[in-house]
Amino acid sequence: MRPLKVEVEGFASFRERTVIDFEDADYFVLVGPTGSGKSSVVDAICFALYGSVPRLDGKAVAPVITQGQLQARVRLDFTLGGSTYSAVRVVRRQGPGATTKEARLESGGEVLAGNANELSQEVGRLIGLSFDDFTRCVALPQGEFARFLHDKARDRQGMIVALLGLEVYERMRKTAHERAATLKASIDINDGRLAEDFSSATTEVLEEAARRSAELNELSKRVRESVRTIDELGREIEAADAEVARVLEQAKRLGGLGAPDNMATLVELITSARTHSEKAARVHNEARADATQKERAHKSLGRRDPLAAAHKAHEDKAKVAGELERVEVELGPQRDAEEQAGKARQEAEQALEEARESVQAARDTHAALHLASSLKAGEDCPVCLQTVTALPPHLPSADLESAERTLAGSRKKATAVAETHDEARRELTRSEERFKSCARRLEELEAEVRDHPDAGAVAAALQTIDEAEEAWTTARELEKKAHDAREAAADALEAATNQEHAARRLFDEQREQIIELAPPPPRAVSLADDWAGLTEWARARMPQLQKVAESRRAAACRDAKQRKALLEAIAKEFQDLCIEEIKGDLTTTVAVALAQARSKEEQIADAIEEAKRLNHKVAQDREAHQVTHALEQHLRSNGFERWIVAEALERLVAGANEILADLSGGHYALKVDEGSDFLVIDRDNANETRSVRTLSGGETFLASLALALALADQLADLAAKGAARLDAIFLDEGFGTLDSETLDTVAASVENLASTGRMVGVITHVRELADRIPLQFRVRKDAGSSRIERVSA
């Protein structure tokens, strides 16, 4: 197991989301002040995998939630056996405690576990280690191993039992006790069965059953032989009956042969239809060739549209030229009329002006009369400004009245003359505009006919094209009629041919129905001749079929008599051997009786064998009972446990010496004396053996570390269920208590350990040690949360 990345949020001192990336981190240090959160990283790894924290001894996990937070979340990505896994756990506050039900384990997009219990079980299965074993091998409790190195043998034995799970032997003792009780109960039960259930299992009863089986076996052989003959006769009878039925069916089919009623006229119909179709095809081909020739002639004359446009332009030009002449003729009188109306208008306007002057002169002469004419009773006088009470009796002036009448007449005449002049001017303007428009249109049309100036030639060319098009249209219509006639003739020929094919299929079908009688082959020249030959052959074949049917009926009668005699003989033998009920066919009846007899024989033989087996089992159970009872007694003592511990210590020391040789440069080795105490072998001092208590602090650390790593390597073999390879080790030891010289030794040893392929993580606040490690995860804690910074030397 090798961690790849740890993600925490709200966990211990990590309030905010923090990611620790261990990619390419083979040898690193978690460094920071005491209490900054270094050990919480290892706690997070353990919690993600097992849902527990080593420092809480597997108790409630609520303390891992950051103070003031409602939940803590941890995610661990790790590799194991070539696969990558992601384990996620969330712990939430709930009342006074917390819940960790939300959890999952994924690999390759597949969910392997969906809750906390499943995750813990699946991790235990994959890694092969319990939570306690994992924490002994990943977060190495070096202080415990130092005590293990120095403790008395009695205390060391208890610790080995706890570390290696030797309580299995107590379970073995209990299992042996339970096994002994089970064996004793089995002995008592089997003794009772031998006395009650197998008293009648004797050789005499077995011999009588064997005799009955032998007689039935001989009968079975005779019945099988007879049944084969009976079955063969039955098959012969069935075959004869089937042959008779087949021959009669063949005769019936021969009698049903007959040619269609229209065979006489079918050939004439086909010949006529073929002749008509060929003629229609020739007519159609000729019409199609004529239409093609007229189409080519029409297309050779060129396009009609330009000529039609030129022809229309000539026609429009003639119309416009005529219109221009008419307008030009009208313009002269219109101009004269407009001029005369203008003169009349001037004269009228002059007369109107003279009338106005006459009226004004009369008014000036007769001002008082004019003023009086404007007075009204009750209004003020414009001269004296007095109210007019009565109008003065002035008589009207004859000159003024005459002048005003003349002015009114002049005004009326001037208005009429002006209207006449305006209308003449408008009419002249319209004619002039029409003249200009016609002149412009005439110029445009002359431009259009410039390429076709001869109107007669254009008309003649158009007539030629129209006549060619009409001829082509007529030819197309004739070609279509010829095509329709050809299709109709082809349809008629196809209908006649289909009738011939139907008649041929009918012939083939009827001939196929009697093919097993080898009818004459068709000559495929004349269908009528083929029908005649087939019917003639059928009439000759009928008497032969009747003879075959009569012969097969006689053979079937003979076989039936022989079959009946055999059945009666078998029935007599059944009666002699007391086989009264016939179940199914004869063979089955004998087989059932024989099986029952053999079953009874086998039951008696099995009972005899079971009695022998039970006697043998009772003897084996008594022997096994003695062994399990003795094993229980042996496991009650401490001797076996002490022996196992001694063997484990010897194996552990052998592995530790291999590691210690590398860590100490071959200077030291360990051994166990007869009292199970550890001794050190000093290689540099003539292999002197002395107590491990004489080792210095650094030397003690090396010896303890060697024992720890040996346990990590061997736990997979020693554990009952096996364990996975541990590719990551976190050393959280009190490096601050070591002097400089010892610290150098320890640092060099850890560096050597990192070169073995393991991920080695050192947790320390000692800067001198941290500076020697190339990759550092610097942990610091501010007022809000712990933070980690990855720094490479």
C-alpha positions in Angstrom: 0.0 0.0 0.0 1.4 3.4 -1.1 -0.4 6.7 -0.5 -0.7 9.1 -3.5 -2.7 12.0 -2.2 -4.5 13.0 1.0 -7.2 15.6 1.0 -8.6 16.9 4.4 -11.1 19.5 5.4 -12.4 20.2 9.0 -10.1 17.4 10.2 -8.1 18.0 13.5 -6.2 21.2 13.0 -6.9 21.4 9.3 -10.0 23.6 9.2 -9.7 24.6 5.6 -9.5 22.2 2.6 -5.8 21.0 2.3 -4.3 18.6 -0.2 -1.0 16.7 0.5 0.3 15.3 -2.8 2.7 12.4 -2.3 3.3 11.8 -6.0 7.1 11.1 -6.5 7.6 11.5 -2.8 9.8 8.5 -1.9 11.7 10.1 1.0 10.3 13.2 2.7 9.8 14.8 6.1 6.7 16.4 7.7 8.4 19.2 9.7 6.9 21.9 11.8 6.5 23.1 15.4 5.0 20.9 18.1 1.2 20.9 17.8 1.2 22.2 14.2 -0.6 19.1 12.8 2.2 16.9 11.5 0.9 13.7 13.1 -2.7 14.5 11.9 -1.6 13.6 8.4 -0.9 10.0 9.4 -4.2 10.1 11.5 -6.0 11.1 8.3 -4.6 8.2 6.3 -5.6 5.7 9.0 -9.1 7.3 9.3 -9.7 7.2 5.6 -8.9 3.5 5.5 -10.3 2.2 8.8 -12.5 5.0 10.2 -10.3 5.1 13.4 -7.4 7.3 14.6 -4.4 5.6 16.4 -4.2 8.3 19.1 -7.9 7.7 20.0 -7.3 3.9 20.5 -10.3 3.1 18.2 -12.7 5.1 20.4 -15.2 7.8 19.4 -14.0 9.9 16.4 -15.9 13.1 17.2 -12.6 14.7 18.5 -11.2 14.6 14.9 -13.7 17.3 13.8 -12.1 20.8 14.0 -13.6 22.8 16.8 -16.5 24.9 15.5 -17.0 22.8 12.4 -20.0 20.5 11.8 -18.1 17.8 9.8 -14.7 16.5 8.8 -13.9 15.1 5.4 -10.9 13.0 4.4 -10.0 11.5 1.0 -7.1 9.2 0.4 -5.9 8.1 -3.1 -3.5 5.1 -2.9 -2.1 2.3 -5.0 -2.2 -1.4 -4.1 -1.2 -4.4 -6.3 -1.0 -2.3 -9.5 -4.4 -0.7 -9.0 -5.4 2.8 -7.8 -8.1 3.3 -5.2 -9.9 6.3 -3.6 -11.3 6.1 -0.1 -13.5 8.9 1.2 -15.0 9.3 4.7 -17.1 12.0 6.2 -17.7 12.3 10.0 -20.5 14.6 11.1 -21.5 15.8 14.6 -24.6 14.2 15.9 -25.7 15.1 19.4 -22.9 14.5 21.8 -21.0 12.2 19.4 -20.6 11.9 15.7 -21.6 9.6 12.8 -19.3 8.2 10.0 -21.9 6.4 7.9 -21.1 8.4 4.7 -18.1 6.7 3.1 -17.2 5.0 -0.2 -14.3 3.2 -1.9 -13.8 3.5 -5.7 -11.4 2.0 -8.2 -11.4 2.5 -12.0 -14.8 4.2 -11.9 -16.4 1.2 -10.0 -17.8 1.7 -6.5 -16.4 -1.1 -4.3 -18.0 0.0 -1.0 -20.9 2.4 -0.3 -20.9 2.9 3.4 -18.5 3.0 6.4 -18.7 -0.7 7.4 -18.3 -1.9 3.8 -15.3 0.4 3.3 -13.5 -0.9 6.4 -14.2 -4.5 5.5 -13.1 -4.0 1.8 -9.9 -2.3 3.0 -9.2 -5.1 5.4 -9.7 -7.6 2.6 -7.5 -5.7 0.1 -4.6 -4.9 2.4 -4.9 -8.0 4.5 -4.3 -6.2 7.8 -6.5 -5.2 10.7 -6.5 -1.6 12.0 -4.1 -2.5 14.9 -1.7 -4.4 12.6 -1.7 -1.5 10.1 -0.8 1.1 12.7 2.0 -1.1 14.0 3.5 -1.2 10.5 2.8 2.2 9.1 2.9 4.6 12.1 5.7 2.7 13.8 5.4 2.9 17.6 9.2 3.0 18.1 8.9 3.7 21.8 7.0 0.4 22.2 9.7 -1.5 20.5 12.4 0.0 22.6 10.5 -1.3 25.7 10.0 -4.6 23.9 13.8 -4.8 23.5 14.4 -4.2 27.3 11.4 -5.9 28.9 11.4 -9.1 30.9 10.6 -12.3 29.0 7.2 -12.6 30.7 6.1 -9.1 29.6 7.6 -9.7 26.1 5.6 -12.9 25.7 2.3 -11.0 26.4 3.3 -8.3 23.9 4.1 -10.8 21.2 0.8 -12.6 21.7 -1.0 -9.2 21.3 1.1 -8.1 18.3 1.0 -11.4 16.3 -2.5 -12.4 17.3 -1.5 -15.7 19.1 -4.9 -15.8 20.7 -5.8 -18.1 17.8 -4.4 -21.0 19.9 -6.9 -20.3 22.6 -9.6 -20.6 19.9 -7.9 -23.8 18.8 -8.3 -25.2 22.3 -11.9 -24.2 22.4 -12.4 -25.8 19.0 -10.7 -29.0 20.2 -13.0 -29.1 23.2 -16.1 -28.6 21.0 -14.8 -31.2 18.5 -14.3 -33.7 21.3 -17.9 -33.2 22.5 -19.2 -33.6 19.0 -17.2 -36.8 18.5 -18.6 -38.2 21.8 -22.2 -37.4 20.7 -21.5 -39.1 17.3 -20.2 -42.2 18.9 -23.3 -42.5 21.1 -25.7 -41.9 18.2 -24.0 -44.5 15.9 -23.9 -47.1 18.6 -27.6 -46.7 19.0 -28.3 -47.0 15.2 -26.2 -50.2 15.0 -28.3 -51.7 17.7 -31.7 -50.6 16.4 -31.6 -50.1 12.6 -29.2 -52.7 11.2 -30.2 -55.9 13.1 -31.9 -57.4 10.0 -29.0 -56.8 7.6 -27.9 -60.5 7.2 -26.3 -62.5 4.4 -29.3 -64.9 4.2 -31.7 -62.1 3.3 -29.2 -60.8 0.8 -28.9 -64.2 -0.9 -32.7 -64.5 -1.3 -32.8 -61.0 -2.9 -30.0 -61.9 -5.2 -31.8 -65.0 -6.4 -35.0 -63.0 -7.2 -32.8 -60.4 -9.1 -31.2 -63.2 -11.2 -34.5 -64.7 -12.2 -35.9 -61.3 -13.3 -32.6 -60.6 -15.1 -33.0 -63.8 -17.2 -36.6 -62.9 -17.9 -35.5 -59.4 -18.9 -33.1 -60.9 -21.5 -35.9 -63.1 -22.9 -38.4 -60.2 -23.0 -35.9 -57.9 -24.7 -35.3 -60.6 -27.4 -39.0 -61.1 -27.8 -39.7 -57.4 -27.8 -37.1 -56.8 -30.5 -38.9 -59.4 -32.6 -42.4 -57.9 -31.7 -41.1 -54.4 -32.4 -39.6 -55.6 -35.7 -42.9 -57.3 -36.7 -44.8 -54.1 -35.6 -42.5 -52.0 -37.8 -43.0 -54.4 -40.7 -46.8 -54.2 -40.2 -46.6 -50.4 -40.0 -44.3 -50.3 -43.1 -46.7 -52.5 -45.0 -49.7 -50.4 -44.0 -47.8 -47.3 -44.9 -46.7 -48.8 -48.3 -50.3 -49.8 -49.0 -51.4 -46.2 -48.2 -48.6 -44.7 -50.2 -49.4 -46.9 -53.3 -53.1 -46.1 -53.0 -52.2 -42.4 -52.7 -50.0 -42.7 -55.8 -52.8 -44.4 -57.7 -55.2 -41.6 -56.6 -52.7 -39.0 -57.9 -52.3 -40.9 -61.2 -56.1 -41.0 -61.6 -56.3 -37.2 -61.0 -53.9 -36.3 -63.8 -55.4 -34.1 -66.6 -54.4 -31.4 -69.0 -56.1 -27.9 -68.7 -59.2 -27.3 -70.8 -57.8 -24.5 -72.9 -54.7 -26.4 -74.1 -56.2 -26.5 -77.7 -56.4 -22.7 -78.1 -53.5 -21.7 -75.9 -50.9 -22.2 -78.7 -52.9 -20.1 -81.2 -53.4 -17.4 -78.6 -49.6 -17.2 -77.9 -48.8 -17.2 -81.7 -51.3 -14.4 -82.4 -50.1 -12.3 -79.5 -46.5 -12.7 -80.5 -47.2 -11.7 -84.1 -49.2 -8.6 -83.0 -46.5 -7.6 -80.5 -43.8 -7.8 -83.2 -45.8 -5.7 -85.6 -46.6 -3.1 -82.9 -42.9 -3.0 -82.1 -42.0 -2.3 -85.7 -44.6 0.5 -86.0 -43.4 2.0 -82.8 -39.8 2.0 -83.9 -40.8 3.7 -87.2 -42.8 6.3 -85.4 -40.0 6.9 -82.9 -37.5 7.3 -85.8 -39.8 9.8 -87.6 -40.3 11.8 -84.3 -36.5 11.9 -83.9 -36.0 13.1 -87.4 -38.6 15.9 -87.1 -37.2 16.8 -83.7 -33.7 17.3 -85.3 -35.3 19.3 -88.1 -37.1 21.6 -85.7 -33.9 22.1 -83.5 -31.8 22.8 -86.7 -34.0 25.9 -87.3 -32.7 27.6 -84.2 -34.4 29.2 -81.3 -37.9 30.7 -81.8 -37.8 33.3 -79.0 -35.4 35.8 -80.7 -37.5 35.7 -83.9 -40.8 36.0 -82.0 -39.4 39.0 -80.1 -38.3 40.6 -83.4 -41.7 39.9 -85.0 -43.5 41.5 -82.0 -41.1 44.4 -82.2 -41.9 45.0 -85.9 -45.6 44.9 -85.1 -45.2 47.3 -82.2 -43.1 49.6 -84.3 -45.8 49.8 -87.0 -48.4 50.6 -84.3 -46.2 53.2 -82.6 -45.4 54.9 -86.0 -49.1 55.1 -86.8 -49.8 56.5 -83.4 -47.0 59.1 -83.9 -48.5 60.2 -87.2 -52.0 60.6 -85.6 -50.6 62.6 -82.7 -48.6 64.8 -85.1 -51.7 65.5 -87.2 -53.7 66.4 -84.0 -51.0 68.8 -82.7 -51.6 71.5 -85.4 -55.3 72.2 -84.6 -54.6 71.9 -80.9 -51.8 74.5 -81.1 -54.2 76.9 -83.1 -57.0 76.4 -80.6 -54.7 77.1 -77.6 -53.4 80.2 -79.4 -57.0 81.5 -80.1 -58.1 80.7 -76.6 -55.1 82.7 -75.3 -56.0 85.7 -77.3 -59.6 85.5 -76.2 -58.4 85.3 -72.6 -56.3 88.4 -72.9 -59.3 90.3 -74.4 -61.6 89.1 -71.7 -59.1 90.1 -69.0 -58.7 93.5 -70.6 -62.5 94.1 -70.7 -62.7 93.0 -67.1 -60.1 95.5 -66.1 -62.0 98.3 -68.0 -65.2 97.3 -66.2 -63.5 97.5 -62.9 -62.2 101.0 -63.7 -65.8 102.1 -64.8 -67.3 100.8 -61.5 -64.6 102.5 -59.5 -65.3 105.8 -61.3 -69.0 105.5 -60.7 -68.4 104.7 -57.0 -66.2 107.7 -56.6 -68.8 109.9 -58.2 -71.6 108.5 -56.1 -69.7 108.0 -52.8 -72.6 109.1 -50.5 -74.9 106.8 -52.4 -72.4 104.1 -52.0 -72.0 104.8 -48.3 -75.7 104.9 -47.7 -76.1 101.6 -49.4 -73.8 100.1 -46.7 -75.7 101.5 -43.7 -77.9 99.4 -41.6 -80.5 100.5 -39.0 -79.3 100.2 -35.4 -75.6 100.4 -36.4 -73.2 103.3 -36.1 -72.5 105.6 -39.0 -68.9 105.3 -40.1 -68.8 109.1 -40.7 -70.6 110.7 -37.7 -70.4 107.7 -35.5 -74.0 108.1 -34.5 -76.5 105.3 -34.4 -78.5 105.0 -37.6 -82.1 105.1 -36.6 -83.5 105.2 -40.2 -82.0 104.7 -43.6 -81.8 107.8 -45.8 -84.0 107.6 -48.9 -81.3 107.8 -51.6 -82.2 106.5 -54.9 -79.7 104.3 -56.7 -77.6 105.8 -59.5 -78.3 104.4 -62.9 -74.6 104.8 -64.0 -73.2 102.8 -61.0 -75.7 100.0 -61.5 -74.9 99.8 -65.2 -71.2 99.7 -64.4 -71.6 97.0 -61.8 -73.7 94.8 -64.2 -71.0 95.3 -66.8 -68.3 94.3 -64.3 -70.2 91.1 -63.3 -70.7 90.1 -66.9 -67.0 90.8 -67.7 -65.9 88.7 -64.7 -68.1 85.8 -65.7 -66.8 85.9 -69.3 -63.2 86.2 -68.1 -63.6 83.1 -65.9 -65.1 81.0 -68.8 -62.5 82.1 -71.3 -59.7 81.2 -68.8 -61.1 77.8 -68.2 -61.4 77.2 -72.0 -57.7 78.4 -72.4 -56.5 76.1 -69.5 -58.3 73.1 -71.0 -56.8 73.8 -74.5 -53.3 74.1 -72.9 -53.7 70.8 -71.0 -54.9 69.0 -74.1 -51.9 70.4 -76.0 -49.5 69.3 -73.3 -50.9 65.7 -73.2 -50.6 65.4 -77.0 -47.0 66.8 -76.9 -46.1 64.3 -74.2 -47.7 61.4 -76.1 -45.8 62.5 -79.2 -42.5 62.5 -77.3 -43.3 59.0 -75.7 -44.1 57.6 -79.1 -40.9 59.0 -80.6 -38.9 57.4 -77.7 -40.7 54.1 -78.1 -40.1 54.1 -81.8 -36.4 54.6 -81.3 -36.3 51.7 -78.9 -38.2 49.4 -81.3 -35.9 50.4 -84.1 -33.0 49.3 -81.9 -34.7 46.0 -81.2 -35.2 45.1 -84.9 -31.8 46.3 -85.9 -30.6 42.6 -86.1 -33.8 41.6 -88.0 -34.7 44.6 -90.1 -36.8 42.7 -92.6 -40.2 42.0 -91.1 -41.3 39.7 -93.9 -38.2 37.5 -93.5 -38.9 37.3 -89.7 -42.5 36.3 -90.3 -41.5 33.7 -92.8 -38.8 32.2 -90.5 -41.4 32.1 -87.7 -43.9 30.3 -89.9 -41.2 27.7 -90.9 -40.3 27.1 -87.2 -44.0 26.8 -86.2 -44.7 24.4 -89.0 -41.6 22.2 -88.0 -42.7 22.3 -84.3 -46.3 21.3 -85.3 -44.9 18.4 -87.4 -42.7 17.3 -84.5 -45.7 17.5 -82.1 -47.7 15.4 -84.4 -44.9 12.8 -84.8 -44.6 12.7 -81.0 -48.3 12.0 -80.6 -48.1 9.2 -83.2 -45.0 7.8 -81.5 -46.9 7.8 -78.1 -49.9 6.0 -79.7 -47.5 3.5 -81.3 -45.8 3.1 -77.9 -49.1 2.5 -76.1 -50.1 0.0 -78.8 -46.7 -1.8 -78.4 -47.2 -1.9 -74.6 -50.7 -3.3 -75.0 -49.5 -5.9 -77.4 -46.6 -6.8 -75.0 -49.1 -7.1 -72.1 -51.3 -9.4 -74.2 -48.2 -11.5 -75.1 -47.2 -11.6 -71.4 -50.7 -12.6 -70.4 -50.7 -15.4 -73.0 -47.2 -16.4 -71.9 -48.2 -16.4 -68.3 -51.1 -18.8 -69.2 -48.6 -21.1 -70.9 -46.3 -20.9 -67.8 -49.2 -21.6 -65.5 -50.1 -24.7 -67.7 -46.4 -25.7 -67.6 -46.3 -25.3 -63.8 -49.4 -27.3 -63.4 -47.8 -30.0 -65.5 -44.6 -29.9 -63.5 -46.5 -29.9 -60.2 -48.6 -32.9 -61.1 -45.5 -34.7 -62.5 -43.6 -33.9 -59.3 -46.3 -35.5 -57.2 -45.7 -38.8 -58.9 -41.9 -38.4 -59.4 -41.2 -41.5 -57.2 -42.9 -43.5 -59.9 -40.4 -42.4 -62.5 -42.7 -40.8 -65.0 -41.4 -40.1 -68.6 -39.4 -36.9 -68.9 -41.0 -33.9 -70.7 -39.6 -33.2 -74.2 -40.1 -29.4 -73.7 -41.2 -29.1 -77.3 -45.0 -29.1 -77.1 -46.8 -28.8 -73.8 -49.8 -30.6 -75.3 -47.6 -33.6 -76.3 -46.1 -33.7 -72.8 -49.5 -33.8 -71.3 -50.6 -36.5 -73.6 -47.5 -38.7 -72.9 -47.9 -38.3 -69.2 -51.6 -39.3 -69.1 -51.0 -42.3 -71.3 -48.2 -43.5 -69.1 -50.4 -43.1 -66.0 -53.1 -45.3 -67.4 -50.5 -48.0 -68.0 -49.1 -47.7 -64.5 -52.3 -48.1 -62.5 -52.6 -51.9 -62.6 -49.0 -52.4 -61.4 -49.8 -50.3 -58.3 -52.9 -52.3 -57.4 -50.8 -55.5 -57.5 -48.2 -54.1 -55.1 -50.9 -53.0 -52.6 -52.5 -56.5 -52.5 -49.1 -58.1 -51.9 -48.3 -55.8 -49.0 -51.7 -56.4 -47.3 -51.1 -60.2 -47.2 -47.6 -59.8 -45.7 -49.0 -57.5 -42.9 -51.6 -60.2 -41.9 -48.9 -62.9 -41.5 -46.8 -60.6 -39.3 -49.8 -59.7 -37.1 -50.5 -63.4 -36.3 -46.8 -64.0 -35.3 -46.7 -60.9 -33.1 -49.9 -62.0 -31.2 -48.3 -65.4 -30.4 -45.2 -63.8 -28.9 -47.2 -61.4 -26.7 -49.2 -64.3 -25.3 -46.0 -66.2 -24.4 -44.6 -63.2 -22.6 -47.8 -62.8 -20.6 -47.5 -66.4 -19.4 -43.9 -65.8 -18.1 -45.1 -62.7 -16.3 -47.8 -64.7 -14.5 -45.2 -67.4 -13.5 -43.0 -64.7 -11.8 -45.9 -63.0 -10.2 -45.6 -59.8 -12.3 -49.3 -58.8 -12.2 -49.3 -55.1 -13.1 -47.9 -54.1 -16.5 -46.6 -50.6 -16.3 -45.9 -49.1 -19.7 -44.4 -51.4 -22.4 -43.2 -55.0 -21.7 -39.5 -54.1 -21.4 -40.3 -51.3 -19.0 -42.5 -53.6 -16.9 -39.7 -56.1 -16.6 -37.1 -53.4 -16.0 -39.2 -51.9 -13.2 -39.6 -55.3 -11.5 -35.8 -56.0 -11.9 -34.9 -52.5 -10.7 -37.1 -53.0 -7.6 -35.5 -56.4 -6.9 -32.0 -55.0 -7.4 -32.9 -51.9 -5.3 -34.0 -54.2 -2.5 -30.8 -56.2 -2.9 -28.7 -53.0 -2.9 -30.5 -51.7 0.1 -29.7 -54.9 2.1 -26.1 -54.8 0.8 -25.9 -51.0 1.6 -27.3 -51.7 5.1 -24.6 -54.3 5.6 -21.9 -51.9 4.3 -23.4 -49.0 6.4 -23.2 -51.2 9.4 -19.5 -51.9 8.6 -19.0 -48.1 8.0 -20.7 -47.1 11.2 -18.5 -49.6 13.1 -15.5 -48.2 11.4 -16.6 -44.6 12.0 -17.2 -45.4 15.7 -13.7 -46.7 15.9 -12.3 -43.6 14.1 -14.4 -41.2 16.3 -13.1 -42.9 19.4 -9.5 -42.5 18.1 -10.2 -38.8 17.1 -11.9 -38.2 20.4 -8.8 -39.3 22.2 -6.6 -37.0 20.0 -8.8 -33.9 20.3 -9.2 -34.4 24.0 -5.4 -34.7 24.4 -5.0 -31.5 22.2 -7.4 -29.6 24.4 -5.3 -30.7 27.5 -2.0 -29.7 25.8 -3.4 -26.3 24.8 -4.5 -25.5 28.3 -0.9 -25.1 29.5 1.4 -22.2 28.6 4.1 -24.5 27.1 2.8 -24.4 23.6 2.3 -20.7 23.6 5.8 -20.1 24.9 7.1 -22.4 22.2 5.3 -20.4 19.5 6.6 -17.1 20.9 10.1 -18.4 21.0 9.8 -19.5 17.3 8.3 -16.1 16.3 11.1 -14.3 18.2 13.8 -16.4 16.4 12.2 -15.7 13.0 11.8 -12.0 13.9 15.4 -11.7 15.1 16.6 -13.4 11.8 14.8 -10.8 9.8 15.8 -7.9 12.1 19.5 -8.9 11.8 19.4 -8.6 8.0 18.0 -5.0 8.4 20.3 -4.1 11.3 23.3 -5.2 9.3 22.4 -2.6 6.7 21.5 0.1 9.2 24.6 -0.4 11.4 27.0 -1.1 8.6 27.4 -4.7 9.8 28.5 -3.7 13.3 25.7 -5.3 15.3 23.4 -8.3 15.4 20.8 -9.6 17.8 20.1 -13.0 19.4 17.8 -14.5 22.0 19.1 -16.4 24.9 17.5 -19.4 26.7 15.5 -17.1 28.9 14.0 -15.3 25.8 16.0 -12.1 26.6 17.6 -10.1 23.8 21.4 -9.9 23.5 23.5 -7.9 21.1 26.5 -9.3 19.2 29.3 -6.8 18.7 30.9 -7.6 15.4 33.7 -5.0 15.8 34.6 -6.5 19.2 35.3 -10.2 18.3 31.6 -11.0 18.2 31.3 -10.2 21.9 27.8 -11.0 23.3 26.3 -8.5 25.8 23.0 -7.2 27.0 21.0 -4.9 24.8 20.9 -2.5 27.8 24.5 -1.7 27.1 23.6 -0.1 23.8 23.7 3.7 23.4 20.6 5.7 22.6 21.3 5.8 18.8 22.2 2.1 18.8 19.0 1.3 20.7 17.1 3.2 18.1 18.7 1.2 15.3 18.0 -2.1 17.0 14.4 -1.1 17.7 13.9 0.1 14.1 15.3 -3.1 12.8 12.8 -5.1 14.9 10.0 -2.9 13.8 10.8 -3.2 10.1 11.2 -7.0 10.4 7.8 -7.2 12.0 6.4 -5.1 9.1 8.0 -7.4 6.5 7.0 -10.6 8.3 3.5 -9.7 9.4 2.0 -10.8 6.1 3.4 -14.4 6.7 2.7 -14.5 10.4 -0.9 -13.1 10.2 -3.6 -15.8 10.0 -5.3 -14.2 7.0 -2.2 -12.8 5.2 -1.3 -9.2 4.6 -0.3 -7.0 1.7 3.2 -5.5 1.0 3.6 -2.2 2.9 5.4 0.3 0.6 5.0 3.2 3.0 6.4 3.9 6.5 5.9 6.9 8.7 8.4 7.4 11.5 7.0 9.5 14.3 9.8 9.1 16.9 11.2 11.5 19.5 14.2 12.6 17.4 14.5 15.7 19.6 15.9 13.6 22.5 18.9 12.4 20.5 22.3 14.0 20.6 24.0 15.3 17.5 26.2 12.2 16.9 23.3 9.8 17.5 21.0 12.0 15.3 23.6 11.7 12.5 23.5 7.9 12.8 19.8 7.8 12.8 19.5 10.1 9.8 21.9 8.0 7.8 20.0 4.9 8.8 16.7 6.4 7.7 18.4 7.4 4.4 19.5 3.8 3.9 16.0 2.7 4.6 14.6 5.0 1.9 16.9 3.4 -0.7 15.1 0.0 -0.3 12.1 1.1 -2.4 9.7 2.0 0.4 8.1 5.4 0.8 9.7 6.8 4.0 8.1 9.7 5.8 9.8 11.2 8.8 7.7 13.3 11.3 9.8 15.7 13.4 10.2 19.2 14.6 14.0 18.9 14.7 15.3 21.3 12.0 18.8 19.7 11.9 17.2 16.4 10.8 14.7 17.9 8.5 17.3 19.9 6.5 19.0 16.6 5.6 15.9 15.3 3.8 15.5 16.6 0.2 11.7 16.8 0.2 9.9 18.7 2.9 6.2 19.1 3.8 6.4 22.2 6.1 3.4 22.3 8.4 2.5 25.5 10.2 -0.6 26.6 12.1 -2.0 30.0 12.3 -5.1 31.3 14.1 -7.5 29.6 11.7 -6.1 26.3 10.4 -3.0 24.2 9.8 -1.4 24.6 6.4 1.2 22.5 4.4 3.7 23.7 1.9 5.7 21.2 -0.3 9.3 22.4 -0.6 12.1 20.6 -2.6 15.7 21.2 -1.8 
